[in-house]
């Protein structure tokens, strides 16, 4: 049996409400959401327009359309549209290429997310089931050079995206 000395009863009386308050407040502290891995591939077709062209600097923009494939149902069969700009510039006697794309991925319910793809990707915004989604990762792109185009004047390729995403905690 547990006994409290008369002189220490105030300590037990003070500790019980403090412990109850701390435990009660702890229930309302949001638990950090775990990052979930994601991997999906975009198969795309694009038209491009040359903006500038010289030996030292060439730029063009592209209108890109495609579809995704993924083991993760959330990221599978999404329609894809993207606006991109590519730059080729001579730097220290070497041609350097950079690209910057903003992409929209939309499912059959018209819920979508926006992704920024510049040296890796970052989820910027989402609606519907993608509302509040965040994430980052890396991407690798391949163009199907030398293959017969789907349509005259188009380019084809694929982009592999790997990374993690997090949905906000449901309230």
Protein Blocks (a to p, Z undefined) as FASTA:
>chain_A
ZZddfklmmmmmmmmmmmmmmmmmmmmpccdddddddddddddddddddfbdcfkbccdd
dddddddddfblklgoiacddddddddddeehiacdddddddddddfkopacddddehia
cdfbdchjlgoiacdddddddddehiacfbghiacddddddddddddddZZ
